[in-house]
């Protein structure tokens, strides 16, 4: 499963453009720092809920957080609607635990050795332990969600978890299955990644006492933002570099997952190149990567995928325009700008 936060961590600033992106993130996250620190502290408290023999494993997992995008969205929605409360902290912790659980399971399925520059839980403790610990994280998140006086949070978290898992199952079922329609691909993306971002925005609004119509607007913003993030991650997996990404790359190819750049290349290719692409994906070998990248460049698949990425970000921003102008949504708009600028390293490689 997908996940994250942030599966792709930004590279250390090596040029002015990197520094500018880093500064933008500081401007977004800086005002949220007290909130994010409290979320981190509450997550650390969750370690004590596990069996003493699992504390080392739990600490290792919780320390592997990236930019905490989903908690940031909870906080940004809270800011937009007035102020951040303890309910925002609680739902951010719950969503981050669900997210971490999906990452642990995702690394098992993808046989990934690295995430955020560290060995994955599966690589460190083995697949069996990783799967079961991911289940423990899911259960702990639902347990805490049930502590609210209303079943609303527990119901929303359970539903989102089911949607995420369903999206991952569908992607697994359609591995190496050419042709996969764009519509089906979009649906899988929205389910397996967009849903948790949507949940963060929805419950952020719920924690502020927003009505159902306003919650739905924020939810649609999160869905567009999260789907765009997954599109970025799919491009990164194909043309990124592990030293910048801080994670194992090429896992989608190894598992035969049909991401948008691959699908675009297939639809645009002539019959000969289609057959080559199908053959490569059916029996992937890392030595084929330069040839695949050459084919992607020939059919301009990465720029086309990034155009779709920007389309999703525009949809997300459009949703914000449906809100009253009195709301302080500037932080949410800046988050879309930050994500858009993350593609600079990719556009320089196509």
DOMI-894323 format. One record per residue (C-alpha): z, x, y; residue in one letter; residue number from 0. Coordinates in steps of 0.25 Angstrom, whole numbers. Each point is the difference from the previous one (the first is absolute). Layout:
BEGIN
<<Z X Y> "A" NUM>,
...
END
This chain:
BEGIN
<<0 0 0> "X" 0>,
<<-2 4 14> "X" 1>,
<<6 1 8> "X" 2>,
<<6 8 14> "X" 3>,
<<6 1 7> "X" 4>,
<<-6 9 1> "X" 5>,
<<-7 6 -12> "X" 6>,
<<-8 9 10> "X" 7>,
<<8 8 9> "X" 8>,
<<-6 6 12> "X" 9>,
<<-2 15 0> "X" 10>,
<<7 9 9> "X" 11>,
<<-6 1 14> "X" 12>,
<<-10 11 0> "X" 13>,
<<-9 -4 12> "X" 14>,
<<2 -8 13> "X" 15>,
<<-6 -13 -7> "X" 16>,
<<11 1 -11> "X" 17>,
<<11 2 11> "X" 18>,
<<-5 -12 7> "X" 19>,
<<1 -8 -12> "X" 20>,
<<14 5 -3> "X" 21>,
<<4 -3 14> "X" 22>,
<<-5 -14 -1> "X" 23>,
<<8 -2 -13> "X" 24>,
<<13 5 8> "X" 25>,
<<-3 -10 11> "X" 26>,
<<0 -11 -11> "X" 27>,
<<11 4 -8> "X" 28>,
<<9 6 10> "X" 29>,
<<6 -13 6> "X" 30>,
<<2 -4 -15> "X" 31>,
<<8 12 -4> "X" 32>,
<<14 -6 0> "X" 33>,
<<-6 -12 -8> "X" 34>,
<<-7 10 -10> "X" 35>,
<<12 8 -1> "X" 36>,
<<8 -12 -4> "X" 37>,
<<-10 -4 -10> "X" 38>,
<<0 14 -6> "X" 39>,
<<16 0 -1> "X" 40>,
<<-1 -14 -7> "X" 41>,
<<-10 5 -9> "X" 42>,
<<9 12 -4> "X" 43>,
<<11 -10 -2> "X" 44>,
<<-8 -6 -11> "X" 45>,
<<1 12 -8> "X" 46>,
<<15 -3 -3> "X" 47>,
<<-5 -13 -6> "X" 48>,
<<-7 7 -12> "X" 49>,
<<7 6 -12> "X" 50>,
<<7 14 4> "X" 51>,
<<-10 7 -10> "X" 52>,
<<-12 -6 8> "X" 53>,
<<5 5 14> "X" 54>,
<<-8 13 0> "X" 55>,
<<-12 -8 -4> "X" 56>,
<<2 -11 11> "X" 57>,
<<3 11 11> "X" 58>,
<<-13 7 -4> "X" 59>,
<<-8 -13 1> "X" 60>,
<<6 -4 13> "X" 61>,
<<-1 13 7> "X" 62>,
<<-15 0 -3> "X" 63>,
<<-3 -10 11> "X" 64>,
<<-12 2 10> "X" 65>,
<<-1 -6 14> "X" 66>,
<<7 -13 -5> "X" 67>,
<<-12 -8 5> "X" 68>,
<<5 -14 -5> "X" 69>,
<<14 2 6> "X" 70>,
<<-6 4 13> "X" 71>,
<<-8 -13 0> "X" 72>,
<<12 -8 -3> "X" 73>,
<<7 7 12> "X" 74>,
<<-13 -2 9> "X" 75>,
<<0 -15 -3> "X" 76>,
<<14 -1 3> "X" 77>,
<<-2 7 14> "X" 78>,
<<-12 -9 3> "X" 79>,
<<9 -12 -2> "X" 80>,
<<12 5 8> "X" 81>,
<<10 9 -8> "X" 82>,
<<2 7 -13> "X" 83>,
<<12 -6 -8> "X" 84>,
<<7 3 -13> "X" 85>,
<<-9 -9 -7> "X" 86>,
<<-12 8 4> "X" 87>,
<<7 12 -6> "X" 88>,
<<3 -7 -13> "X" 89>,
<<-14 -5 -2> "X" 90>,
<<-6 14 3> "X" 91>,
<<9 6 -11> "X" 92>,
<<-5 -11 -10> "X" 93>,
<<-14 2 3> "X" 94>,
<<1 15 0> "X" 95>,
<<7 0 -14> "X" 96>,
<<-12 -9 -5> "X" 97>,
<<-10 10 6> "X" 98>,
<<7 12 -7> "X" 99>,
<<0 -8 -13> "X" 100>,
<<-15 -2 1> "X" 101>,
<<-2 15 3> "X" 102>,
<<8 4 -12> "X" 103>,
<<-8 -9 -9> "X" 104>,
<<-13 4 7> "X" 105>,
<<2 15 -3> "X" 106>,
<<2 -3 -15> "X" 107>,
<<-13 -8 -1> "X" 108>,
<<-8 10 8> "X" 109>,
<<7 12 -7> "X" 110>,
<<2 6 14> "X" 111>,
<<8 13 1> "X" 112>,
<<2 0 15> "X" 113>,
<<5 -10 11> "X" 114>,
<<3 5 14> "X" 115>,
<<0 14 -5> "X" 116>,
<<10 -2 -11> "X" 117>,
<<-1 -2 -15> "X" 118>,
<<0 -15 -3> "X" 119>,
<<11 -7 -7> "X" 120>,
<<-9 -1 -13> "X" 121>,
<<-3 15 1> "X" 122>,
<<15 4 2> "X" 123>,
<<6 -9 -10> "X" 124>,
<<-11 -6 -9> "X" 125>,
<<-8 -13 0> "X" 126>,
<<11 -8 -8> "X" 127>,
<<11 3 10> "X" 128>,
<<-9 -2 12> "X" 129>,
<<-5 -14 -5> "X" 130>,
<<15 -5 -3> "X" 131>,
<<5 6 13> "X" 132>,
<<-11 -7 8> "X" 133>,
<<5 -13 -7> "X" 134>,
<<14 3 5> "X" 135>,
<<-5 1 14> "X" 136>,
<<-7 -13 -1> "X" 137>,
<<12 -6 -5> "X" 138>,
<<9 6 10> "X" 139>,
<<-9 -5 11> "X" 140>,
<<1 -14 -5> "X" 141>,
<<15 0 -2> "X" 142>,
<<1 4 15> "X" 143>,
<<-10 -11 4> "X" 144>,
<<9 -10 -7> "X" 145>,
<<12 4 9> "X" 146>,
<<-6 -8 11> "X" 147>,
<<6 -14 2> "X" 148>,
<<-14 -6 -2> "X" 149>,
<<-10 2 -11> "X" 150>,
<<-11 2 10> "X" 151>,
<<0 16 -1> "X" 152>,
<<2 0 -15> "X" 153>,
<<-12 -9 -2> "X" 154>,
<<-9 7 9> "X" 155>,
<<4 14 -6> "X" 156>,
<<-2 -5 -14> "X" 157>,
<<-14 -7 4> "X" 158>,
<<-5 13 7> "X" 159>,
<<4 9 -12> "X" 160>,
<<-7 -10 -9> "X" 161>,
<<-13 1 9> "X" 162>,
<<1 15 0> "X" 163>,
<<1 2 -15> "X" 164>,
<<-11 -11 -2> "X" 165>,
<<-9 8 10> "X" 166>,
<<2 13 -8> "X" 167>,
<<-2 -7 -13> "X" 168>,
<<-14 -5 5> "X" 169>,
<<-4 14 5> "X" 170>,
<<4 5 -14> "X" 171>,
<<-8 -11 -7> "X" 172>,
<<-13 4 8> "X" 173>,
<<0 15 -1> "X" 174>,
<<-14 5 -2> "X" 175>,
<<-5 -14 0> "X" 176>,
<<-13 1 9> "X" 177>,
<<-3 -8 8> "X" 178>,
<<13 -4 6> "X" 179>,
<<-3 -10 12> "X" 180>,
<<5 4 14> "X" 181>,
<<8 -14 0> "X" 182>,
<<7 4 -13> "X" 183>,
<<3 14 5> "X" 184>,
<<6 -6 13> "X" 185>,
<<9 -10 -7> "X" 186>,
<<5 11 -9> "X" 187>,
<<3 9 12> "X" 188>,
<<7 -11 8> "X" 189>,
<<9 -3 -13> "X" 190>,
<<4 14 -4> "X" 191>,
<<2 6 13> "X" 192>,
<<-1 -10 12> "X" 193>,
<<10 -10 -6> "X" 194>,
<<12 9 2> "X" 195>,
<<-4 3 15> "X" 196>,
<<-2 -15 2> "X" 197>,
<<14 -2 -6> "X" 198>,
<<6 10 9> "X" 199>,
<<-6 -7 12> "X" 200>,
<<4 -14 -5> "X" 201>,
<<14 3 -3> "X" 202>,
<<1 8 13> "X" 203>,
<<-3 -13 7> "X" 204>,
<<9 -8 -9> "X" 205>,
<<11 9 4> "X" 206>,
<<-2 -3 14> "X" 207>,
<<0 -15 -2> "X" 208>,
<<-15 -2 2> "X" 209>,
<<-6 -13 -4> "X" 210>,
<<-10 -1 -12> "X" 211>,
<<-13 0 9> "X" 212>,
<<5 13 7> "X" 213>,
<<4 6 -13> "X" 214>,
<<-14 -3 -6> "X" 215>,
<<-6 8 12> "X" 216>,
<<8 12 -2> "X" 217>,
<<-2 -1 -15> "X" 218>,
<<-16 0 2> "X" 219>,
<<2 12 9> "X" 220>,
<<8 8 -11> "X" 221>,
<<-11 -4 -10> "X" 222>,
<<-11 5 8> "X" 223>,
<<8 13 4> "X" 224>,
<<4 2 -15> "X" 225>,
<<-14 -2 -5> "X" 226>,
<<-6 10 10> "X" 227>,
<<10 10 -4> "X" 228>,
<<-4 -1 -15> "X" 229>,
<<-15 2 4> "X" 230>,
<<4 12 7> "X" 231>,
<<8 5 -12> "X" 232>,
<<-12 -3 -9> "X" 233>,
<<-9 9 9> "X" 234>,
<<11 11 0> "X" 235>,
<<0 0 -15> "X" 236>,
<<-15 3 0> "X" 237>,
<<-2 10 11> "X" 238>,
<<14 5 4> "X" 239>,
<<8 13 -3> "X" 240>,
<<13 0 -8> "X" 241>,
<<6 10 10> "X" 242>,
<<-2 -10 11> "X" 243>,
<<3 -12 -8> "X" 244>,
<<12 5 -7> "X" 245>,
<<-3 -8 -12> "X" 246>,
<<-9 1 -13> "X" 247>,
<<-14 -4 4> "X" 248>,
<<-12 -5 -9> "X" 249>,
<<10 -9 -8> "X" 250>,
<<-9 -12 3> "X" 251>,
<<-12 7 -6> "X" 252>,
<<7 5 -12> "X" 253>,
<<5 -14 -3> "X" 254>,
<<-14 -6 3> "X" 255>,
<<5 -9 12> "X" 256>,
<<-12 -5 8> "X" 257>,
<<4 2 14> "X" 258>,
<<-9 -4 12> "X" 259>,
<<-7 13 3> "X" 260>,
<<-4 1 -15> "X" 261>,
<<-5 -15 0> "X" 262>,
<<-7 2 13> "X" 263>,
<<-7 12 -5> "X" 264>,
<<-4 -8 -13> "X" 265>,
<<-6 -12 7> "X" 266>,
<<-8 9 10> "X" 267>,
<<-5 10 -11> "X" 268>,
<<-13 0 -7> "X" 269>,
<<0 -3 -15> "X" 270>,
<<1 15 -4> "X" 271>,
<<12 3 9> "X" 272>,
<<7 -13 -5> "X" 273>,
<<-2 5 -14> "X" 274>,
<<6 13 4> "X" 275>,
<<12 -6 7> "X" 276>,
<<3 -9 -12> "X" 277>,
<<-1 12 -9> "X" 278>,
<<10 8 8> "X" 279>,
<<10 -11 2> "X" 280>,
<<0 -4 -15> "X" 281>,
<<4 15 -4> "X" 282>,
<<5 6 12> "X" 283>,
<<2 15 1> "X" 284>,
<<6 7 13> "X" 285>,
<<-12 9 0> "X" 286>,
<<-9 -11 4> "X" 287>,
<<7 -2 13> "X" 288>,
<<-10 8 9> "X" 289>,
<<-12 -8 -6> "X" 290>,
<<7 -13 2> "X" 291>,
<<3 4 15> "X" 292>,
<<-14 4 1> "X" 293>,
<<-4 -14 -5> "X" 294>,
<<10 -7 9> "X" 295>,
<<-6 8 12> "X" 296>,
<<-14 -4 -4> "X" 297>,
<<2 -14 1> "X" 298>,
<<10 1 12> "X" 299>,
<<11 -7 -9> "X" 300>,
<<12 6 8> "X" 301>,
<<-4 -4 14> "X" 302>,
<<-4 -14 -6> "X" 303>,
<<14 -1 -6> "X" 304>,
<<7 4 13> "X" 305>,
<<-8 -10 8> "X" 306>,
<<6 -11 -10> "X" 307>,
<<14 7 3> "X" 308>,
<<-2 -2 15> "X" 309>,
<<-4 -14 -2> "X" 310>,
<<13 -3 -7> "X" 311>,
<<8 7 11> "X" 312>,
<<-8 -9 10> "X" 313>,
<<4 -12 -8> "X" 314>,
<<15 4 1> "X" 315>,
<<-1 2 15> "X" 316>,
<<-7 -14 1> "X" 317>,
<<12 -6 -6> "X" 318>,
<<9 6 11> "X" 319>,
<<-8 -7 10> "X" 320>,
<<4 -13 -6> "X" 321>,
<<14 2 4> "X" 322>,
<<6 -3 14> "X" 323>,
<<-3 11 10> "X" 324>,
<<15 1 3> "X" 325>,
<<3 6 -13> "X" 326>,
<<1 16 0> "X" 327>,
<<-11 3 -11> "X" 328>,
<<-4 13 6> "X" 329>,
<<7 8 -11> "X" 330>,
<<-8 -8 -11> "X" 331>,
<<-13 3 8> "X" 332>,
<<4 15 0> "X" 333>,
<<2 0 -15> "X" 334>,
<<-14 -5 -2> "X" 335>,
<<-5 11 10> "X" 336>,
<<8 10 -8> "X" 337>,
<<-6 -4 -13> "X" 338>,
<<-14 1 6> "X" 339>,
<<2 14 5> "X" 340>,
<<5 4 -14> "X" 341>,
<<-15 -1 -4> "X" 342>,
<<-4 12 8> "X" 343>,
<<2 10 -11> "X" 344>,
<<-9 -9 -9> "X" 345>,
<<-11 -2 11> "X" 346>,
<<-1 15 1> "X" 347>,
<<-3 2 -15> "X" 348>,
<<-12 -10 -1> "X" 349>,
END
